[in-house]
Amino acid sequence: MVQVQLTPHLFTFFPDLKGRQLTVEAASAAEVVRELDRIAPGIAFYICDERGSLRTHVNIFIGEERVTDRARLSDPVEPGSRVFIMQALSGG
């Protein structure tokens, strides 16, 4: 199992996830996103574009390392890993 953490901003759009411990079975970053979408339909499209590539202002970290394959999200995820999904905020 993989533990997934989200930035608090994502709870604005997916309030049912707030306060939940998110754990999924996944062997890659892409599988983490797919499994999250099963729990919270629509979150995958918020994280990735229509081609499945990571959106420009979203980053995924597996442990301390940022994913390197932003197009296919093929970076491996080991059992027991912590995956952190964050969205940059901008404004003026």
Backbone as CSV, one residue per row, in Angstrom:
resi,resn,N_x,N_y,N_z,CA_x,CA_y,CA_z,C_x,C_y,C_z
1,MET,0.841,-1.184,0.000,0.000,0.000,0.000,0.888,1.249,0.000
2,VAL,0.364,2.288,-0.608,1.062,3.564,-0.737,0.223,4.625,-0.033
3,GLN,0.851,5.436,0.781,0.157,6.524,1.460,0.226,7.766,0.584
4,VAL,-0.914,8.409,0.370,-0.985,9.593,-0.488,-1.388,10.792,0.363
5,GLN,-0.649,11.882,0.174,-0.973,13.137,0.844,-1.223,14.197,-0.219
6,LEU,-2.190,15.059,0.041,-2.547,16.138,-0.877,-2.346,17.477,-0.195
7,THR,-2.061,18.495,-0.990,-2.015,19.843,-0.421,-3.436,20.245,-0.023
8,PRO,-3.570,21.039,1.031,-4.899,21.432,1.501,-5.759,22.100,0.427
9,HIS,-5.139,22.779,-0.529,-5.917,23.449,-1.572,-6.783,22.465,-2.357
10,LEU,-6.306,21.250,-2.551,-7.076,20.264,-3.305,-8.366,19.868,-2.586
11,PHE,-8.409,20.032,-1.260,-9.626,19.711,-0.523,-10.756,20.681,-0.849
12,THR,-10.416,21.849,-1.370,-11.442,22.796,-1.798,-12.303,22.169,-2.896
13,PHE,-11.673,21.429,-3.781,-12.369,20.814,-4.898,-12.828,19.391,-4.599
14,PHE,-12.207,18.751,-3.621,-12.535,17.375,-3.255,-12.674,17.282,-1.732
15,PRO,-13.721,17.939,-1.184,-13.860,18.032,0.276,-14.045,16.681,0.963
16,ASP,-14.538,15.681,0.257,-14.730,14.365,0.875,-13.399,13.705,1.248
17,LEU,-12.301,14.184,0.694,-10.993,13.612,1.000,-10.367,14.210,2.259
18,LYS,-10.884,15.350,2.681,-10.296,16.048,3.830,-10.416,15.191,5.087
19,GLY,-9.298,15.039,5.766,-9.277,14.286,7.009,-9.186,12.776,6.828
20,ARG,-9.185,12.305,5.598,-9.099,10.868,5.333,-7.648,10.445,5.177
21,GLN,-7.353,9.256,5.623,-6.046,8.668,5.335,-6.186,7.990,3.978
22,LEU,-5.425,8.460,3.006,-5.526,7.943,1.645,-4.428,6.916,1.413
23,THR,-4.811,5.681,1.207,-3.870,4.626,0.866,-4.394,3.908,-0.363
24,VAL,-3.494,3.621,-1.274,-3.864,2.948,-2.517,-2.835,1.876,-2.845
25,GLU,-3.237,0.921,-3.646,-2.320,-0.082,-4.195,-1.843,0.474,-5.521
26,ALA,-0.541,0.676,-5.672,-0.002,1.244,-6.902,1.469,0.909,-7.038
27,ALA,1.906,0.729,-8.291,3.312,0.463,-8.571,3.954,1.587,-9.372
28,SER,3.164,2.591,-9.753,3.690,3.743,-10.496,2.891,4.975,-10.110
29,ALA,3.426,6.145,-10.456,2.710,7.391,-10.191,1.382,7.418,-10.945
30,ALA,1.357,6.886,-12.169,0.113,6.845,-12.946,-0.950,6.010,-12.234
31,GLU,-0.545,4.906,-11.637,-1.496,4.069,-10.910,-2.008,4.763,-9.658
32,VAL,-1.163,5.554,-9.012,-1.615,6.332,-7.855,-2.739,7.268,-8.283
33,VAL,-2.540,7.974,-9.389,-3.559,8.913,-9.875,-4.843,8.165,-10.242
34,ARG,-4.717,7.035,-10.926,-5.915,6.245,-11.297,-6.684,5.774,-10.068
35,GLU,-5.949,5.292,-9.068,-6.614,4.813,-7.855,-7.267,5.961,-7.080
36,LEU,-6.611,7.122,-7.048,-7.240,8.288,-6.413,-8.537,8.653,-7.119
37,ASP,-8.538,8.529,-8.438,-9.742,8.864,-9.207,-10.885,7.900,-8.896
38,ARG,-10.565,6.688,-8.517,-11.613,5.743,-8.107,-12.233,6.184,-6.785
39,ILE,-11.415,6.756,-5.916,-11.883,7.228,-4.614,-12.618,8.558,-4.758
40,ALA,-12.076,9.444,-5.590,-12.626,10.798,-5.782,-12.710,11.071,-7.279
41,PRO,-13.795,10.641,-7.915,-13.921,10.845,-9.365,-13.713,12.309,-9.759
42,GLY,-12.874,12.489,-10.780,-12.577,13.824,-11.277,-11.209,14.332,-10.856
43,ILE,-10.626,13.745,-9.829,-9.336,14.259,-9.361,-8.228,13.991,-10.375
44,ALA,-8.327,12.896,-11.124,-7.294,12.602,-12.128,-7.232,13.710,-13.174
45,PHE,-8.389,14.205,-13.607,-8.391,15.273,-14.607,-7.919,16.587,-14.009
46,TYR,-8.043,16.732,-12.714,-7.537,17.931,-12.058,-6.005,17.887,-11.984
47,ILE,-5.453,16.674,-11.827,-4.011,16.486,-11.711,-3.351,16.390,-13.088
48,CYS,-4.015,15.720,-14.024,-3.457,15.459,-15.357,-4.333,16.062,-16.441
49,ASP,-3.723,16.314,-17.593,-4.494,16.840,-18.722,-5.166,15.694,-19.476
50,GLU,-5.791,16.015,-20.612,-6.552,15.023,-21.375,-5.669,13.919,-21.967
51,ARG,-4.365,14.141,-22.044,-3.437,13.112,-22.537,-2.864,12.262,-21.407
52,GLY,-3.184,12.614,-20.180,-2.661,11.887,-19.035,-1.345,12.433,-18.516
53,SER,-0.881,13.546,-19.086,0.356,14.190,-18.628,0.066,15.060,-17.415
54,LEU,1.038,15.148,-16.542,0.895,15.983,-15.355,0.707,17.436,-15.774
55,ARG,-0.273,18.086,-15.192,-0.511,19.493,-15.523,0.690,20.340,-15.102
56,THR,0.853,21.464,-15.769,2.023,22.324,-15.587,2.257,22.721,-14.136
57,HIS,1.207,23.062,-13.418,1.363,23.582,-12.061,1.096,22.536,-10.984
58,VAL,1.235,21.273,-11.340,1.066,20.182,-10.380,2.377,19.408,-10.307
59,ASN,2.760,19.029,-9.115,3.944,18.191,-8.915,3.565,16.998,-8.053
60,ILE,4.222,15.889,-8.332,4.064,14.687,-7.525,5.447,14.304,-7.015
61,PHE,5.519,14.046,-5.730,6.752,13.576,-5.112,6.529,12.166,-4.592
62,ILE,7.479,11.306,-4.864,7.495,9.961,-4.302,8.615,9.978,-3.280
63,GLY,8.244,9.952,-2.029,9.236,10.189,-0.979,9.738,11.614,-1.121
64,GLU,11.028,11.776,-1.250,11.636,13.107,-1.392,11.915,13.478,-2.846
65,GLU,11.617,12.578,-3.767,11.968,12.776,-5.171,10.756,13.184,-6.017
66,ARG,10.921,14.228,-6.804,9.856,14.653,-7.714,9.827,13.711,-8.913
67,VAL,8.625,13.372,-9.394,8.538,12.478,-10.543,9.251,13.126,-11.732
68,THR,9.920,12.305,-12.504,10.660,12.808,-13.660,9.888,12.613,-14.958
69,ASP,9.024,11.622,-15.009,8.237,11.358,-16.213,6.883,12.037,-16.082
70,ARG,6.838,13.293,-16.471,5.601,14.076,-16.367,4.599,13.704,-17.459
71,ALA,5.041,13.029,-18.504,4.151,12.676,-19.619,3.367,11.395,-19.343
72,ARG,4.053,10.358,-18.857,3.382,9.070,-18.654,3.252,8.677,-17.188
73,LEU,3.922,9.419,-16.313,3.912,9.136,-14.879,4.342,7.701,-14.588
74,SER,5.396,7.270,-15.278,5.867,5.899,-15.140,6.816,5.697,-13.959
75,ASP,7.130,6.745,-13.221,8.033,6.618,-12.076,7.507,5.539,-11.128
76,PRO,8.385,4.625,-10.702,7.934,3.532,-9.839,7.616,3.992,-8.423
77,VAL,6.673,3.308,-7.825,6.279,3.549,-6.443,6.407,2.216,-5.699
78,GLU,7.209,2.204,-4.663,7.419,0.995,-3.873,6.348,0.883,-2.787
79,PRO,5.986,-0.333,-2.410,5.056,-0.491,-1.284,5.595,0.226,-0.053
80,GLY,4.723,0.901,0.659,5.119,1.645,1.849,5.579,3.062,1.564
81,SER,5.623,3.438,0.288,6.048,4.797,-0.076,5.009,5.826,0.336
82,ARG,5.486,7.060,0.460,4.595,8.213,0.647,4.630,9.019,-0.636
83,VAL,3.455,9.324,-1.163,3.333,10.115,-2.382,2.621,11.412,-2.014
84,PHE,3.228,12.519,-2.405,2.678,13.838,-2.090,2.317,14.529,-3.392
85,ILE,1.066,14.939,-3.512,0.598,15.634,-4.719,0.305,17.069,-4.329
86,MET,0.969,17.971,-5.047,0.794,19.384,-4.702,0.538,20.202,-5.952
87,GLN,-0.228,21.259,-5.758,-0.540,22.187,-6.832,0.007,23.555,-6.451
88,ALA,0.735,24.151,-7.384,1.232,25.506,-7.141,0.065,26.485,-7.236
89,LEU,0.079,27.466,-6.389,-0.942,28.505,-6.422,-0.311,29.776,-6.940
90,SER,-1.058,30.486,-7.728,-0.555,31.757,-8.242,-1.646,32.799,-8.117
91,GLY,-1.268,33.998,-8.246,-2.238,35.068,-8.146,-1.528,36.401,-8.016
92,GLY,-2.304,37.418,-7.946,-1.656,38.714,-7.877,-2.269,39.598,-6.860
